[in-house]
Amino acid sequence: MAPQKCFQPMAIRFFRALSRKKLVSNDEESKLARVLTLLDLTGLGIGSTLGLGVYVLAGSVAKTVAGPAVCISFLIAAIASAFAGLCYAEFAARVPKAGSAYVYSYVSVGEFVAFVIGWNLILEYVIGGASLARGLSSYIDALSNNTMKSFFTATLPMDVEFLADYPDFFSFIVMMIVTALLAAGVKKSSMLNNILTTLNLLTVITVVVSGSIKADSANWKIAKEEIPPDVRNAGEGGFAPFGVAGIMAGAAKCFFGFVGFDAIATTGEEAKRPQRNIPLAIVISLIVIFLAYFGVSVVLTMMWPYYDQHAEAPFPYVFERVGWPVIKWIVTIGAVFAICTSLLGAMFPLPRVLYAMANDGLIFTFLSRVHPKTRTPLIATVVSGIFGGVMALVFDLQQLIDMMSIGTLMAYTIVAICVLILRYENPQEVEIPKSDSHHTTTGIIIKQFALIFNLNGNKHPNCTTATFTKGAICVFSVIALAVCFFIKYAGTFVNAEHPYYLTGFILLAIILLSVVVVIARQPTCSIEISFKVPWVPFIPCLSIFINLYLMCELDAYTWLRFLIWICIGFFIYFLYGISHSRQKECSIDNEPQTSAAPVFVMKTKPEERF
């Protein structure tokens, strides 16, 4: 029996270590320079998101997926992104610390989930920066008749299936330049980002205004008979030639054009008035980004037939066709600025995530060292730059893009879950009411039913309601994932001709909606913060569902690469992070608490606890 007695406490301590939470204090002195204004944060969000996609995505989606209805696809994608953006904004108001979704999940869910999210964010930002550097190299090389590609393919070919055809040294050099700019100081890199973002927005305005002059609504009404016979896969013509399915498929592609605004949330320790400015910057940047995408997609499809768009460089192609070569070159130069801005914005958050994780002891602590002069995480910046540069050097652009999306979607999902958990969490220590053992079986069932749907009318959360909410969130996530797989793999059978599929889908939908009702019936925390997501739990639940659906759309190779990356992360965490965590001495040996402890430790006014 002795080994069993020893095993049980060890197992308890192990699982408690995985779920220990980070305590955050508002008056903790940050080592980073708090210099970023609302304008800087908004510029960072726009710059990191409004990149090459605004010049490429609209044309490629219009030609092959959605037709002129690509503008509706962008609208749907913007709504989906807004759900995630609102969740990020609330967390930024609650936790003004560096680290974005990593810190958010650490203070609400626990250490292990936080490490997984932080590890995913590292993958997202590294590959995002590498893909932009590779994209910039390809764009410039295309303007020079593929000189670099021809030279390196002939002299240094790489005949490896999972690598690029040749080493792209230009993209590696670009990554090193961006790394140097980021290491020089956050204010200097932010000023450069603001300048490039302004030039990018001026280019977008030029495109929209000049394109409106050449716009012709007849290009939205092209009949199927008017499409040239040599054109393949042009759909049925009209505004939505590929139907509703094409619009939704286009929305899935356009969604990734909005990825990048979460870079704002990593600046919690470098932003002035972060609890106000970060939520505002997220909302403002998403509005500007949507207007840019929507305007560009409208004028592009009105200027030229959707089936004759150029998938890789639509605007230079269209302006050349309409006889405006000057505008063509303005757009070409603007695209270079856009990629540079996005590259700077994509690499900006990565050192902050590494810094936050290293500062907590979950990865190697030398990455948390801050340079005394520039007040930036210098070692983390250099390591992330070299890592991204090597990825850009040896991987192809399409390979990089395929690897980027899964980390982003998982981060968005966890943030939405964390919003729900914290909104229904018990901020004070309140004992769980003791159950009455004299109740009959029927009485116990009725009591549990009343607790689940809060028929007792509780107006303040306690440990019992918080536990029910957490369980309901887990059930919702599992059922939502099942519904997503059902839609993807059996969606065509959900009709009257296949009653079993239809019945199964209806039952899953009813269960899903019932769980949302259970969550909505629970009392919420009334502590005031500067920004809250409206219509909770419906918006976070919609965000979770949309993100899970988009994750189901990813191919098997993306999931395989993701699992390899996760295994590397687990190796680091279980051999290093779990024993070096700064929260270890606070929670690993503590006795289990009978109630929910406060997630945050604030030394300011009680009403500002969150």
N, C-alpha and C positions, 0 to 999 in steps of 0.2 A: 504493500500500500504506500510505502514511502515514495517511490518514484512517481506515483499518481499524484500524491499531495504536492510534490515539487513541480510537477508538470502544470497543474491547474493555475497556480499563481503566475508562472512564466507565460502561459498562453494569455491570461488576462492582461498582464502587463504589455504583451506584444500587441494585442488588439487595441488596448487603450492608447498605446503609442501611435498607432495608425490614425486614431481619431482625435488626438489632442489638438487644441485650437490655439491660434495665435492671439495674444492679448496686445491690443494697440492702444497707445496713449496719445492724446492730442498734443501734449506738451513735450513729447520726445523731440529732442533737437536733431534735425537732419544734417547729415554731412554734405548734402548736395546744395547747390546754390539755388535759392528760391527767387528766380528772376523772370519767369515767363508770364506775360500778360494774357488777357483774353484774346487779343489780336494774334499773339504768337501761337496760342493753343489752337485757335480756329485755322490759322495758316498751316499748322502742322497736320491737322485732320484733313483739310482739303488737299494739301500737297501729297500726303501719303496715300490718298485714295484716288484722286483724279489724275491718273497717270496715263499710260499708253492706252488703256481701255477706252478712253473717250475718243480716241482717234482710230481705234481698230474694232472694238467690240460691237459697235452699232452696225457697221458694215457687214461683219461676218455673221452676226445673228440674223440680220435682215435677209441676207442672201440664202442662207441654208436652213433656217429654223422658223422664223416668225414673219418675214416679209415686212411691209410697212407697219404692221402691228407691233414692231419691236419697241415702239414708244410705250405701248401698254405693258409689254414685258418689263421695261425699266420701271414703270409705275408699281407693278406688283413686287418687283425686287426691292424697290425703295421702301415699300410698306413693311416687307419682311425685315429689312435691315433696320428700319426705325424701331421695331419691337426690340431687337437686340441692343440698339443704341440707347433706348430708354432704360433698359436694365443696367447697362454700363453707367449711365448717368446717375441712377440712384446709388449705385455702389460707390461711385466717385464722391458723392456727397457724404456717404457714410464713412468711407475709409480713404482719407486723403494721403495715401502712401504710394511709393513707387512699387511697381510690380503688376498692376492691372488685375486681370482675372485670377492670377496666382494668389495675391494677397486676399482678394475677395473670398475665394474658396477656403483659404486658410483660416480666416476668422469665423466662418460660418459652418463649413462642412467638416474640415479636419485636415490633418497634415498630409496624409497619403493622397487624398484627392487633389490637394493643392499641388503636391509634387507632380502628379500626372498632368495637371493643367499647365503648370510652369514648363514642364518638359515639352508639351505640345506647342506652347507659345514660342519656345526656342526654335523648334522645327519650322513653325510658320514664318517667323521673322527672318531666319537664315535663308530659307528657300525663296521667300518673297524678295529679299534683296538680291540674291544670286540670279533669280529669273529676270529681274529688271536690268541688272548689269548685262546679262546675256542678251536681253531684248534691245538694249541701247547699242550694243556691239553689232547685232544683226541689222538694226535699222540704218546705222551709219555705213555699214558694209554694203547694204543694198544700194545706197546712194552712190557708192563708188564702184559699182558693177562687181560686187563680191570679190574684191581684190584680196582681202585678208583670208577669206575662206579658201580661195584657190591656192594661195601661197602655203598656208599651214596644212591643208589637206595633202598637198604634194610633198611637203618636207617633213611633217610630223603627224602622220595619220595614226589614229587610234582605232584599231580593228577589234574593239570589244563591244559586245552586243548592248550592254547596259550603260555604256558611256557615249559621249559625243563623238562625232567623226574626227574632230581635231581639237587640240587644246586652245582655248580662247584667251590668249594673254591680254588682249585689250580689256576684256571684262574684268580680269584679275586686277589690272592697273587701276581701273575705275573704282573698284571696291577699296583699294588701298587709299586712293585719294579721298573717298567719302569717309573712311575710317579716320584719316588724319583730321578732317574737318570736324568730325564729331568729338575727337579727343581734344581739340583746341579749346572747347568750352561750349556750353549749351547755348549761351546768348549769341555767340558768333555764328554757330550753325543754324540757330533759329532765324537770325537776320538774313542769312543766305537763302534759307527756305522760304521766307516771306517774299523776297525779291523774285525767286523763280516761280513761286505760286502766283504772284501778280502777273508775271509774263504769261504764264499758262492760262490764267483766266482771261487776259486780254486776247489771247489767241482764240479761245473758245468763243468769246463775244464776236470776234472778227468772222469766224466761221458761220455763226448763227445769222449775223446781219447780212453778210455777203450771200450766204446760201438762200436767205429769204427772198432776195431779189430774183434769183433764178428758180425759185420754187414754182412747181406746177402741180395742182391738186389732181390732175389727170393721172399722175404716176401712182396714186392711191386707188385708182379705179380701172386698172389694166385688166381686161377680160382675158380668159384663158386662151381664146382664139388669137389674141394679139401677141402672145408670147412666141418668139421665134422657135421653129421646130427643132433646131439644134441645141436648144437649152434644155438640160436635164434637171429634174427635181425642182421645178418651179411652182409646184402646188397647183391650186385652182384659180390663181389670180385674185384681183381685188385687194381690199385692205388687209384681210387675214387669209392669205392663200393656203396656209397650213392648218387652219382651224384653231379651235381653242387649245388643242393638244400642242400645237406649235407655239402658241403664246406662252403656255406654262413651261414648255421645254426651254423657250427663250428666257423666261424669268429665272429659271435655274442657272442658266449661263450668265445672265446679267447680274445675278446676286453677287457673284464674285468680283464684279466691278465696283462694289461698295465696300469691299474688304480693305481695312486700313485705318478706319476712324478710331479703332480701339487704341491706336498709338497715343491718343490724347490721354487715355486713362492711366498710362504708365508714368505720367509726369506729376504724380501727386505730391512729391517732395521738391519739385522745382517750379511749381506754379504758384503765383500769387493768388490768395483767396481761393484755394482749390475747390472747396465745397460749393462755391458759387460758380466759378469760372469754368471748371471742367464740364459740368452738365450743360452749361450754356454753349460751350464750344462744340460739344458733341452734336447738340440739336442744330446749331447754326450750320456746321459743316455738312451735315447730312442733307439739309435743305438746299444748300448751294450745289452740292454734288448732284442731287436729283435734277435740279433745274438745268444743270449743264448737260447731263446725259439725255434728258428728255428733249431739250432744244436741239441738240446735235442730231439725235435720231430722227426727229421730225424733218429738219431741213435736208438731211442726207437722202431720205427716201422720197422726198418731194422733188429734189433736184434731178434724180436719176432713177430709172427703174430698178426695183429691188433685185431682180434676177441677174442684172449686169453689174452688180457692185463688186469691188475688189476686196477680197476677204482679209488681206493683210495690210493694205494701205488704201482704204476707201477714199479719203478726202483728196489726196494728191491725184488719184485716178479720176475722180469726178470733176475736180476743178480743171484738170487737163482736158477732159471731154467737153466741158462747157466753154472752153476758150479763155480761161482766166489763169495763166501760168504764174502770175505774180502772187495771187492768193495761194496757189499751190505751194510755192516756196515758203510763204509765211507760215502755212500750216505745217510744213515739214520741219522748219526751225522750231516752231512751237511744240511739236511732238518731242523733239530732243530735250527742250526745257522741261516738258512734262515728265519724261522718264527720269531725268536728273532729280526733279523734285520728289517724285515717288520713291526713288532709290534712297534719298536722304531721309524721307519720312519712314520708309520701311526699316532702315537700319537703326534709326533713333531709339526705338523701344527695346531692342535686343539687349544692349548692355544694362539697361535698367532692370530687366527681368533677371539677368544673371546676377546683378548686384543684390537684388532683393533675396533671391534664393541662397546666395552665398552668405549674405548677412544673417540669414536665419540658420545657417549651418547645414542646409540640405544638400548643397554641392560644395566644392572646394572653396574654403574661406578666403584664399588669396584673391579670388575674383571680386571681393567686396572692398578692396582697397581703393580709396579715393585720393586722387592727386591733390596735394595741398594748394597748388596754384590755380589750376583750371577747375577744381572741384567737380570733376567728372570721374566716373568709375573707369580709370584709364586701362587697367589690365583687362577688364571685361570687354571694353571697347575694342582693344587690339585683338583679343582672342576671337571675338565675334566677327571682326572684319576679315581676319585670316581664314576662319572657317567658311564664311560666305564666299570669299574670293576663290578658295579651292573648289567649292561646289560649282561656282560659275565657270571655272577653268575646265572642268572635266565632264560636266553634265550638259545635255542638250536642253534647249529652252522648254520644249514640250514635256520632257521628263520632270523638269523642275516644277512646272505649272501643275502637273498631275499630283505631285507630292504636297502641294501647299494647302489645299482646301480643307483637308480632314482635321488638321489641328485647329484651324479657325472655327469650324463648325462645332467642334467639341468644346472649345472655350466659350462660345456663345451659349451653348446648351447649359453648361455648368453655371454660368453667370445667372441665367434665368432661374435655374433651380435655387441658387443661393438667395436671390431676391425673394422667392417664395418662402424659403426657410426663415430668413431674417424678419420678413414682414409678419409672420405668424409665431415668431419666437417669443419666449418669456424672458424679458430683460431683467426681472427681479427673481430672487430666490424665494419661491413659494412651494411649500410642501405639497406633495401629491395627496389628495384626500384618501384616507384609508377606506377600503371597501368593507361593506357590511356582509359578514359571512352568513347571516341568517336569511338572506334573500333566497327565494326559490329559483329554479332554473328559468322559468318564464320571466320572473322579475329581473334576473340578471340580463337576459336577452333584451328586454325592454329598456333597461338602464343603459346598456351598451349602444343600442340604437339611438337613444336620446343623446348620448355623448357624441356619437359619430356625426349626427346632424345638428348638434348643438341646440336641441329642443329646450334645454334648460335656460337658454337666453344668456349665456356667459358673454360679458362685454369686454373682459380683459383676459388675455392669454395666460395660461398656466402650463405646468409641465404636461398635464394630461392632454390638453388641446394641441400643444406643440408636438407631442408624440403622434397623435392622430394625423396631424398635418404632414409630418415627415413620412409616415407610412403611406398616406394618400399620394404624396408626390412621387414616391417610389413606384407605387402601383400605376399612376398615370404615365410615368416614363416608359414602363414595360409595355403597357397596353398601347401607348402611342407608337412605340417601335413596331409592335405587331400589326397595327393598322397601316403603318407606312410600308412594311413588307407586303401586306395584303394588296395595297394599291399598286405597288410596283410589279408584283409577279402574278397577281390574279385580278387586276383591275378590269380587264376586258370581259371577265366572266360575271361581274356584278350586274346582273340583269335578270329579268323574269324568266329567261330561258334556262338559267342555272340557279334554281331556287336554293340549293345548299350553300353556294357561295354568297348569294344575296342575304340569306338568313344569318350566316356567320358574320358578314360585314356589319349588318344592322345590330347584332348583339354586341360586337366589339365597340361600335359607335355609341350604343346606349351605355355600356359600362364606362367608356371614356368620359362621356358627359356627366354621368352620375358621380364619378370621382371628382370632377371639377366642381360640382355642386357641393360635395362634402368639404372640399377645401374652402370654397367661398363662404360656407356657413360658419367656419371657425372664427373666433375673435382675433383681431389684428392688434399689433403693437401701436400705441397711440403716440409714441415719442416723435416729436417734430424734427424734421431735417429740411435742408434747403431745397431738396427735390425728391419727389416720389413718383414712381411709375403709376399712371392712372389705370383704373379698371383692373385692379388685381383681384383675382388670379388669372383673369382671362388673357391679358396681353402676355405675361410670362409663359402661360401654358401654350398659347399660339406660337410663341417664339420657339419653345421646346419642340413642338410638333413639326414646325417648318424645318428647323435645323436637322432633326432626325430624318425627315424625308429626304433632304438634300444629301445627307450622309449615306442613305440607302442607294442613292444614284451613283455613288462612286464605284469604280471598277475594283476587281479583286486584287490587281497588282498594287493599287494604292493602299488597300488594307494590309497587304503583305508587307510593304515597305514601312507602313505605320507600326505594325506589330514588331518588326525588327528594331525600330527606333525605341519603342516602349520597353522592349526587353533590355536594351542597353541602359535605359533610365532606371529600370528596376535593379539592375546590377549595381549601379552607383548608389541608389538610395539604401538598399538593404545592407550593403557592405560599408557604407560611409555615412549617409545622411541620417539614418534612424538613430545612430549612436552619437552624432555630433550636433544634433538639433538643439537650438537654444531653448526650446520649450521642454526639453527632456527633464531638466531639474524641477520644472514647475508642475509637471503633470504625470510623468511616467510612474512615479511611486506613490501618488496620491490615492486615497481611498475613493471609491466611486461616490459621486455626489447624488443626493436624492432629488436634486432639482437642477434646472438649467442655470448654469453660471452665466454672468454677463459676458458677452462676446468681446466688449470693448471696455477698457479701463481708462476713464477720463478724469482729469483733475480739474475740470472746469465746472460750470454750472450743471446741476442735475438735469435740467431740461435739455442740455446739449450733449447728453450721454452718447447719442448716436451722431 
